[in-house]
């Protein structure tokens, strides 16, 4: 019996950690992490828990096969959390680098999320 061998790439645990800041780009980073999780690209995990050095949250992050951090802006708060925790980041996405201008607007249109989701999927 000749069975083809298929890559089970979905078995890799990809942790997705957004910055979740208060500006529009932080809100977008959080929503992108949720949408990427829904799309089966990985699992959104707790960035704040890593920053707070909560043991179970550190263990969750360290147990990931790959870590994707989504920062909202060049302040890079989320990626700095990982740097301080000495946990390597495999992919770093910055929402402002996707073409979104940082504002204090908290009303994010669905079209903005959809457009940036497409960009994230391309980068993923």
VOBADREN-110521 format. One line per 10 residues: their letters; for each residue x, y, z of N, C-alpha, C. Coordinates in nm, 4 decimals. Atoms other than C-alpha are relative to their C-alpha. Layout:
A) X Y Z X Y Z X Y Z  ... .
This chain:
XXXXXXXXXX) 0.0842 -0.1174 0.0000 0.0000 0.0000 0.0000 0.0888 0.1238 0.0000  -0.0815 -0.1190 0.0146 0.1525 0.3297 -0.1115 -0.0787 0.1218 0.0472  0.0695 -0.1175 -0.0540 0.0310 0.6105 0.1116 0.0912 0.1214 -0.0104  -0.0808 -0.1214 0.0047 0.1462 0.9638 0.0566 0.0132 0.0574 0.1404  -0.0254 -0.0606 -0.1304 0.2978 1.1409 0.3530 -0.0296 0.1483 -0.0107  0.0377 -0.1413 0.0006 0.1399 1.4762 0.4258 0.0568 0.0712 0.1211  -0.0470 -0.0838 -0.1102 0.2855 1.7528 0.6367 -0.1196 0.0410 0.0847  0.1059 -0.0435 -0.0914 0.0680 1.8144 0.9417 0.0441 0.1299 0.0663  -0.0508 -0.1285 -0.0489 0.1737 2.1764 0.9761 -0.0897 0.0620 0.1059  0.0924 -0.0548 -0.0986 -0.1351 2.2530 1.1836 0.0317 -0.0491 0.1411 .
XXXXXXXXXX) -0.0308 0.0529 -0.1317 0.0129 2.0488 1.4687 0.0982 0.0890 0.0756  -0.0941 -0.0918 -0.0642 0.2702 2.3204 1.5407 -0.0767 0.1022 0.0830  0.0656 -0.0973 -0.0860 0.1701 2.5393 1.8345 0.0615 0.1379 -0.0242  -0.0421 -0.1368 0.0260 0.1947 2.9024 1.7260 -0.0719 0.0891 0.1005  0.0565 -0.0937 -0.0965 0.1426 3.1484 2.0106 -0.0061 0.1381 -0.0611  0.0186 -0.1349 0.0550 0.0024 3.4847 1.9021 -0.0222 0.0949 0.1171  0.0010 -0.0904 -0.1138 0.0666 3.7671 2.1466 -0.0145 0.1454 -0.0480  0.0209 -0.1387 0.0421 -0.0854 4.1131 2.0752 0.0400 0.0980 0.1101  -0.0308 -0.1007 -0.1013 0.0091 4.4364 2.2465 -0.1253 0.0446 0.0739  0.1281 -0.0388 -0.0609 -0.3571 4.5258 2.3141 0.0025 0.1379 0.0648 .
XXXXXXXXXX) -0.0073 -0.1353 -0.0547 -0.2684 4.8905 2.3792 -0.1283 0.0778 -0.0184  0.1235 -0.0793 -0.0021 -0.5234 5.1690 2.4186 -0.0242 0.0824 -0.1260  0.0185 -0.0731 0.1258 -0.4658 5.3438 2.0843 -0.0665 -0.0926 -0.1021  0.0655 0.0796 0.1040 -0.6400 5.2286 1.7688 0.0842 -0.1180 -0.0453  -0.0864 0.1069 0.0497 -0.3390 5.0240 1.6616 0.0153 -0.1131 0.1025  -0.0006 0.1039 -0.1028 -0.3330 4.8389 1.9949 -0.1267 -0.0826 -0.0044  0.1285 0.0685 0.0129 -0.6995 4.7562 1.9588 0.0008 -0.0882 -0.1247  -0.0103 0.0776 0.1243 -0.6318 4.6422 1.6022 0.0905 -0.1215 0.0215  -0.0894 0.1139 -0.0243 -0.3409 4.4225 1.7205 -0.0732 -0.1112 0.0735  0.0779 0.0979 -0.0750 -0.5722 4.2507 1.9664 -0.1022 -0.0699 -0.0904 .
XXXXXXXXXX) 0.1005 0.0580 0.0892 -0.8447 4.2003 1.7054 0.0643 -0.0907 -0.1045  -0.0695 0.0852 0.0964 -0.5926 4.0639 1.4547 0.0392 -0.1324 0.0636  -0.0350 0.1246 -0.0695 -0.4751 3.8098 1.7136 -0.1221 -0.0910 0.0125  0.1246 0.0779 -0.0079 -0.8364 3.7004 1.7655 -0.0350 -0.0608 -0.1353  0.0354 0.0473 0.1344 -0.8983 3.6740 1.3904 0.0967 -0.1068 -0.0498  -0.0977 0.1018 0.0392 -0.5748 3.4816 1.3302 -0.0265 -0.1316 0.0731  0.0364 0.1191 -0.0767 -0.6805 3.2409 1.6059 -0.1211 -0.0674 -0.0637  0.1201 0.0546 0.0642 -1.0236 3.1978 1.4454 0.0327 -0.0650 -0.1344  -0.0396 0.0521 0.1306 -0.8511 3.1355 1.1102 0.0900 -0.1238 0.0117  -0.0805 0.1194 -0.0205 -0.6508 2.8518 1.2650 0.1489 0.0198 -0.0197 .
XXXXXXXXXX) -0.1418 -0.0278 0.0220 -0.3130 3.0233 1.2297 0.0840 -0.0125 0.1265  -0.0685 0.0114 -0.1279 -0.2257 2.9851 1.5957 -0.1001 0.0220 0.1103  0.0885 -0.0228 -0.1137 -0.3626 3.0562 1.9388 0.0430 0.1259 0.0735  -0.0259 -0.1230 -0.0737 -0.3898 3.3942 2.1048 0.0273 -0.0358 0.1456  -0.0376 0.0225 -0.1389 -0.2162 3.3906 2.4417 0.0220 0.1338 0.0700  -0.0007 -0.1202 -0.0835 -0.1695 3.6404 2.7248 0.1362 0.0683 0.0074  -0.1230 -0.0786 -0.0020 0.1014 3.8998 2.6661 0.0228 0.0609 0.1385  -0.0123 -0.0618 -0.1326 0.0306 4.0738 2.9982 0.0506 -0.1006 0.1030  -0.0444 0.1036 -0.0925 0.0800 3.7454 3.1848 0.1486 -0.0287 -0.0121  -0.1442 0.0168 0.0209 0.4252 3.7067 3.0294 0.0730 0.1179 0.0639 .
XXXXXXXXXX) -0.0618 -0.1191 -0.0578 0.5086 4.0652 3.1293 -0.0023 -0.0009 0.1516  0.0132 0.0079 -0.1453 0.3868 3.9996 3.4835 0.0770 -0.1187 0.0582  -0.0779 0.1182 -0.0383 0.6003 3.6847 3.4929 -0.0817 -0.1004 0.0810  0.0854 0.1005 -0.0622 0.3077 3.4682 3.5961 0.0474 -0.1363 -0.0509  -0.0630 0.1259 0.0424 0.4568 3.1155 3.5934 -0.0752 -0.0770 -0.1079  0.0738 0.0764 0.1011 0.1771 2.9455 3.3967 0.0018 0.0715 -0.1354  -0.0039 -0.0748 0.1267 0.1810 3.2243 3.1350 0.1384 -0.0094 -0.0645  -0.1353 0.0186 0.0528 0.5600 3.2001 3.0977 0.0156 -0.1406 -0.0581  -0.0070 0.1375 0.0473 0.5290 2.8232 3.0629 -0.0757 -0.0156 -0.1318  0.0763 0.0048 0.1255 0.2594 2.8664 2.7962 0.0821 0.0577 -0.1146 .
XXXXXXXXXX) -0.0799 -0.0633 0.1054 0.4848 3.1021 2.5984 0.1206 -0.0864 -0.0371  -0.1189 0.0823 0.0249 0.7919 2.8832 2.6372 -0.0351 -0.1313 -0.0683  0.0433 0.1248 0.0616 0.5890 2.5821 2.5209 -0.0412 0.0130 -0.1456  0.0381 -0.0213 0.1407 0.5086 2.7376 2.1837 0.1130 -0.0427 -0.0928  -0.0993 0.0322 0.1021 0.6832 2.6063 1.8746 0.0477 0.1258 -0.0710  -0.0331 -0.1305 0.0587 0.6705 2.9564 1.7273 -0.0774 0.1062 0.0746  0.0650 -0.1134 -0.0654 0.5878 3.2941 1.8768 -0.0122 0.1143 -0.0995  0.0290 -0.1161 0.0836 0.4235 3.5733 1.6796 -0.0471 0.1102 0.0934  0.0378 -0.1161 -0.0804 0.4056 3.9138 1.8468 -0.0552 0.1053 -0.0944  0.0600 -0.1073 0.0794 0.1752 4.1825 1.7102 0.0009 0.1265 0.0847 .
XXXXXXXXXX) -0.0048 -0.1304 -0.0655 0.2723 4.5300 1.8286 -0.0844 0.0972 -0.0801  0.0791 -0.1008 0.0681 0.0532 4.8250 1.7492 0.0846 0.1068 -0.0656  -0.0806 -0.1141 0.0469 0.3253 5.0848 1.7047 0.1480 -0.0253 0.0256  -0.1443 0.0172 -0.0172 0.7031 5.1337 1.7060 0.0491 0.0034 0.1447  -0.0429 0.0086 -0.1402 0.7062 5.1538 2.0857 0.0343 -0.1445 0.0362  -0.0330 0.1421 -0.0134 0.7169 4.7712 2.0617 -0.0144 -0.0531 0.1425  0.0222 0.0429 -0.1383 0.5721 4.7114 2.4085 -0.0059 -0.1526 0.0122  0.0154 0.1458 -0.0093 0.4764 4.3483 2.3416 0.1319 -0.0717 -0.0272  -0.1265 0.0678 0.0292 0.8059 4.2499 2.1819 0.1034 0.0270 0.1089  -0.0902 -0.0292 -0.1113 0.9927 4.4218 2.4662 -0.0294 -0.0903 0.1193 .
XXXXXXXXXX) 0.0364 0.0954 -0.1058 0.7997 4.2045 2.7132 0.0719 -0.1321 -0.0232  -0.0664 0.1264 0.0305 0.9396 3.9000 2.5360 0.1512 0.0113 0.0113  -0.1436 -0.0230 -0.0147 1.2884 4.0466 2.5222 0.0385 -0.0044 0.1482  -0.0286 -0.0017 -0.1436 1.2768 4.1124 2.8973 -0.0166 -0.1377 0.0637  0.0214 0.1359 -0.0506 1.1488 3.7581 2.9592 0.1000 -0.0990 -0.0597  -0.0998 0.0815 0.0696 1.4318 3.6258 2.7377 -0.0649 -0.1178 -0.0740  0.0697 0.0974 0.0835 1.1853 3.4424 2.5140 0.0075 0.0499 -0.1440  -0.0201 -0.0402 0.1400 1.2647 3.4490 2.1423 -0.1332 0.0148 -0.0735  0.1159 -0.0273 0.0860 1.0098 3.5931 1.8991 0.0366 -0.0430 -0.1421  -0.0266 0.0483 0.1351 0.9858 3.4224 1.5611 -0.0510 0.0938 -0.1084 .
XXXXXXXXXX) 0.0577 -0.0938 0.0976 0.7662 3.6775 1.3819 -0.0509 0.1197 0.0763  0.0406 -0.1250 -0.0641 0.7141 4.0407 1.4774 -0.0737 0.0842 -0.1037  0.0830 -0.0828 0.0877 0.4308 4.2348 1.3138 -0.0300 0.1292 0.0732  0.0318 -0.1307 -0.0578 0.3831 4.6079 1.3753 -0.1113 0.0617 -0.0849  0.1190 -0.0466 0.0723 0.0397 4.7439 1.2811 0.0272 0.1298 -0.0763  -0.0282 -0.1249 0.0715 0.1707 5.0915 1.1911 0.0820 -0.0263 -0.1267  -0.0772 0.0355 0.1196 0.4080 4.9227 0.9436 -0.0885 -0.0619 -0.1079  0.0967 0.0486 0.0989 0.1003 4.7764 0.7738 -0.0709 0.1158 -0.0681  0.0590 -0.1179 0.0627 -0.0020 5.1325 0.6886 -0.1089 0.0677 0.0816  0.1024 -0.0597 -0.0848 -0.2314 5.2203 0.9800 0.0630 0.1123 0.0820 .
XXXXXXXXXX) -0.0487 -0.1133 -0.0779 -0.1825 5.5621 1.1366 -0.0518 -0.0123 0.1437  0.0371 0.0099 -0.1418 -0.1823 5.5618 1.5172 -0.0828 0.1216 0.0401  0.0876 -0.1061 -0.0505 -0.4701 5.7633 1.6671 -0.0572 -0.0450 0.1344  0.0687 0.0363 -0.1245 -0.6765 5.7657 1.9854 -0.1428 -0.0465 -0.0267  0.1340 0.0450 0.0384 -0.9875 5.6549 1.7941 -0.0177 -0.1459 0.0416  0.0258 0.1369 -0.0442 -1.1373 5.3446 1.9536 -0.1108 -0.0685 -0.0803  0.1021 0.0577 0.0869 -1.4091 5.2899 1.6925 0.0682 -0.0520 -0.1264  -0.0720 0.0618 0.1114 -1.2400 5.0482 1.4547 -0.1013 -0.0657 -0.0934  0.0924 0.0573 0.0979 -1.4313 4.9653 1.1381 0.0432 -0.1412 -0.0380  -0.0270 0.1377 0.0400 -1.4587 4.6021 1.0340 0.0888 -0.0064 -0.1233 .
XXXXXXXXXX) -0.0791 0.0000 0.1232 -1.3061 4.6914 0.6978 0.1493 0.0185 0.0298  -0.1406 -0.0209 -0.0389 -0.9847 4.8058 0.8702 0.0585 -0.1321 0.0495  -0.0456 0.1303 -0.0489 -0.9576 4.4714 1.0492 0.0177 -0.0963 -0.1172  -0.0065 0.0918 0.1145 -1.0307 4.2781 0.7285 0.1202 0.0298 -0.0892  -0.1129 -0.0389 0.0855 -0.7745 4.4737 0.5259 0.1333 -0.0391 0.0638  -0.1254 0.0315 -0.0677 -0.5034 4.4270 0.7851 0.0152 -0.1485 0.0283  -0.0041 0.1454 -0.0134 -0.5942 4.0633 0.8369 0.0613 -0.0608 -0.1249  -0.0584 0.0474 0.1263 -0.5153 4.0049 0.4692 0.1504 0.0224 -0.0012  -0.1434 -0.0303 -0.0047 -0.1777 4.1739 0.5186 0.0718 -0.0930 0.0965  -0.0600 0.0903 -0.0982 -0.1070 3.9636 0.8293 0.0118 -0.1417 -0.0546 .
XXXX) -0.0041 0.1344 0.0580 -0.1954 3.6418 0.6502 0.1135 -0.0123 -0.1014  -0.1083 -0.0014 0.0973 0.0505 3.7377 0.3769 0.1353 -0.0092 0.0712  -0.1254 -0.0011 -0.0765 0.3228 3.7970 0.6398 0.0186 -0.1277 0.0808  -0.0040 0.1167 -0.0865 0.2361 3.4876 0.8386 0.0741 -0.1118 -0.0668 .
